[in-house]
Amino acid sequence: MISRELLEILVCPLCKKPLIEKDNGASLKCAACRRVYPVRDDIPILLVDEATIDPA
């Protein structure tokens, strides 16, 4: 689980918009560009190459 303090400062590395938790903390989603970044062992993987695009 990602702490609220960390989540408040994390931004999408591509468009620099805030990220929100998705799937009970299993991933982080950017509402602006719809990229979804995985979270592995409570560590957000904020690499554009690792991200997927959420269709909705």
N, CA, C and O of each residue as an XYZ file, in Angstrom:
224
protein
N       0.842     -1.187      0.000
C       0.000      0.000      0.000
C       0.881      1.242      0.000
O       1.838      1.333      0.769
N       0.564      2.170     -0.840
C       1.330      3.408     -0.951
C       0.770      4.421      0.054
O      -0.444      4.596      0.160
N       1.653      5.072      0.774
C       1.215      6.040      1.780
C       0.583      7.259      1.112
O       0.915      7.603     -0.022
N      -0.318      7.895      1.821
C      -0.992      9.106      1.307
C       0.016     10.208      1.011
O      -0.132     10.936      0.030
N       1.043     10.335      1.854
C       2.051     11.388      1.657
C       2.792     11.191      0.342
O       3.034     12.149     -0.392
N       3.152      9.940      0.046
C       3.848      9.654     -1.213
C       2.918      9.856     -2.395
O       3.323     10.420     -3.412
N       1.693      9.408     -2.277
C       0.734      9.544     -3.370
C       0.470     11.010     -3.706
O       0.212     11.340     -4.864
N       0.531     11.879     -2.721
C       0.299     13.305     -2.956
C       1.391     13.954     -3.797
O       1.137     14.956     -4.465
N       2.614     13.398     -3.775
C       3.705     14.020     -4.533
C       4.030     13.302     -5.846
O       4.773     13.830     -6.673
N       3.477     12.102     -6.041
C       3.748     11.379     -7.287
C       2.967     11.983     -8.445
O       1.796     12.334     -8.303
N       3.627     12.099     -9.590
C       2.980     12.591    -10.808
C       3.359     11.678    -11.971
O       4.340     10.938    -11.901
N       2.590     11.742    -13.008
C       2.867     10.985    -14.221
C       4.174     11.498    -14.828
O       4.327     12.705    -15.016
N       5.113     10.611    -15.134
C       6.385     11.071    -15.696
C       6.246     11.651    -17.098
O       7.136     12.368    -17.555
N       5.157     11.359    -17.781
C       4.980     11.860    -19.146
C       4.312     13.234    -19.179
O       4.817     14.156    -19.821
N       3.183     13.373    -18.493
C       2.434     14.638    -18.582
C       2.460     15.460    -17.295
O       1.937     16.574    -17.262
N       3.066     14.916    -16.230
C       3.240     15.624    -14.950
C       1.940     15.924    -14.208
O       1.887     16.857    -13.408
N       0.900     15.146    -14.464
C      -0.376     15.286    -13.751
C      -0.418     14.300    -12.575
O       0.296     13.298    -12.597
N      -1.236     14.564    -11.556
C      -1.313     13.671    -10.380
C      -1.787     12.274    -10.746
O      -2.509     12.082    -11.725
N      -1.368     11.304     -9.942
C      -1.760      9.911    -10.123
C      -2.759      9.521     -9.047
O      -2.717     10.040     -7.932
N      -3.658      8.602     -9.387
C      -4.627      8.094     -8.432
C      -4.486      6.572     -8.348
O      -4.089      5.924     -9.316
N      -4.814      6.013     -7.187
C      -4.735      4.563     -6.996
C      -5.831      3.874     -7.790
O      -6.940      4.387     -7.941
N      -5.486      2.698     -8.290
C      -6.439      1.884     -9.038
C      -6.271      0.439     -8.585
O      -5.174      0.037     -8.197
N      -7.320     -0.328     -8.630
C      -7.288     -1.749     -8.273
C      -6.723     -1.987     -6.880
O      -5.853     -2.838     -6.696
N      -7.218     -1.234     -5.897
C      -6.795     -1.391     -4.494
C      -5.293     -1.229     -4.308
O      -4.683     -1.947     -3.517
N      -4.701     -0.296     -5.028
C      -3.281     -0.018     -4.863
C      -2.358     -0.858     -5.721
O      -1.139     -0.755     -5.587
N      -2.906     -1.695     -6.607
C      -2.076     -2.536     -7.477
C      -1.495     -1.754     -8.644
O      -0.578     -2.223     -9.318
N      -2.032     -0.555     -8.881
C      -1.530      0.287     -9.959
C      -1.904      1.741     -9.684
O      -2.730      2.041     -8.823
N      -1.271      2.626    -10.441
C      -1.541      4.059    -10.348
C      -1.935      4.561    -11.728
O      -1.292      4.226    -12.722
N      -2.988      5.362    -11.790
C      -3.493      5.840    -13.070
C      -3.408      7.349    -13.157
O      -3.679      8.062    -12.191
N      -3.027      7.824    -14.332
C      -3.040      9.254    -14.629
C      -4.379      9.562    -15.296
O      -4.711      8.972    -16.324
N      -5.137     10.471    -14.723
C      -6.445     10.813    -15.280
C      -6.317     11.600    -16.575
O      -7.231     11.582    -17.399
N      -5.201     12.289    -16.766
C      -5.032     13.118    -17.956
C      -4.700     12.291    -19.202
O      -5.383     12.408    -20.219
N      -3.669     11.463    -19.132
C      -3.245     10.700    -20.313
C      -3.668      9.231    -20.255
O      -3.391      8.479    -21.189
N      -4.335      8.806    -19.172
C      -4.899      7.471    -18.976
C      -3.844      6.361    -18.895
O      -4.181      5.187    -19.053
N      -2.597      6.703    -18.655
C      -1.578      5.672    -18.482
C      -1.717      5.049    -17.092
O      -2.006      5.737    -16.113
N      -1.507      3.742    -17.027
C      -1.606      3.002    -15.774
C      -0.235      2.399    -15.484
O       0.298      1.619    -16.274
N       0.319      2.774    -14.344
C       1.648      2.325    -13.935
C       1.507      1.240    -12.876
O       0.735      1.404    -11.931
N       2.235      0.135    -13.011
C       2.121     -0.946    -12.026
C       2.790     -0.583    -10.702
O       3.688      0.257    -10.646
N       2.329     -1.239     -9.646
C       2.952     -1.143     -8.328
C       3.375     -2.554     -7.954
O       2.538     -3.452     -7.854
N       4.673     -2.752     -7.749
C       5.202     -4.079     -7.404
C       5.891     -4.006     -6.047
O       6.782     -3.181     -5.842
N       5.487     -4.854     -5.136
C       6.044     -4.877     -3.778
C       5.979     -3.498     -3.131
O       6.934     -3.058     -2.490
N       4.859     -2.827     -3.300
C       4.604     -1.479     -2.760
C       5.522     -0.407     -3.355
O       5.684      0.657     -2.757
N       6.121     -0.667     -4.512
C       6.986      0.299     -5.181
C       6.355      0.663     -6.520
O       6.184     -0.207     -7.374
N       6.004      1.939     -6.722
C       5.438      2.338     -8.007
C       6.517      2.302     -9.098
O       7.610      2.840     -8.920
N       6.196      1.671    -10.210
C       7.107      1.579    -11.346
C       6.674      2.656    -12.340
O       5.808      2.428    -13.185
N       7.287      3.824    -12.224
C       6.873      4.974    -13.039
C       7.734      5.108    -14.296
O       8.324      6.155    -14.560
N       7.785      4.032    -15.048
C       8.491      4.021    -16.328
C       7.448      4.009    -17.442
O       6.535      3.184    -17.432
N       7.582      4.912    -18.391
C       6.609      5.006    -19.474
C       6.524      3.689    -20.251
O       5.447      3.304    -20.706
N       7.653      3.004    -20.400
C       7.663      1.726    -21.126
C       6.912      0.622    -20.384
O       6.470     -0.341    -21.010
N       6.762      0.741    -19.078
C       6.045     -0.253    -18.267
C       4.548      0.056    -18.185
O       3.768     -0.799    -17.765
N       4.144      1.233    -18.571
C       2.747      1.664    -18.440
C       1.881      1.072    -19.536
O       2.341      0.773    -20.637
N       0.611      0.913    -19.194
C      -0.399      0.535    -20.187
C      -1.373      1.695    -20.299
O      -1.411      2.569    -19.433
N      -2.157      1.703    -21.362
C      -3.150      2.769    -21.559
C      -4.517      2.197    -21.233
O      -4.941      1.198    -21.813
N      -5.201      2.842    -20.298
C      -6.542      2.420    -19.905
C      -7.543      2.979    -20.917
O      -7.559      4.186    -21.157
N      -8.377      2.125    -21.515
C      -9.308      2.619    -22.539
C     -10.403      3.532    -21.988
O     -11.001      4.293    -22.748
N     -10.677      3.471    -20.682
C     -11.754      4.300    -20.124
C     -11.235      5.338    -19.174
O     -12.014      6.114    -18.621
